[in-house]
Amino acid sequence: METGSFDWHEAGLTVGQVAERSGVAPSALRFYERQGLIGSDRTSGNQRRYHGDVMCRVAMIRACQRVGLSIADIRTALAELPEGQVPGPEDWDRLSQRLQSELHDRIDDLNRALHALTQQSPAEALGE
């Protein structure tokens, strides 16, 4: 994804423009919209035109997906952002803290599972 050659807050982008700039497939953008993660308006010809916050929201969605958040968890996280406004540094910080906490919890869970596997025989792991 090329991050420096365009206006991150430009409104009125088409699905193709957002896809090209973000590196996310058009079908994924339509899915995000159906899930309520991003918003758009429609032209008189029924074409999508995305709001000025779409690039930041897509970046946040991708960050959330990388740490394994579900769509429902991502929707909850994005619901904390100001509606229709470009997320500011404090919004990024808040999301970053949440993602760090989620990652630490997942790492702890994986370490416990790894420990349990190394301490048990295969039969014990299966509950036999």
Order of alpha helices (4+ residues) and beta strands (2+ residues): alpha-alpha-beta-beta-alpha-alpha-alpha-alpha
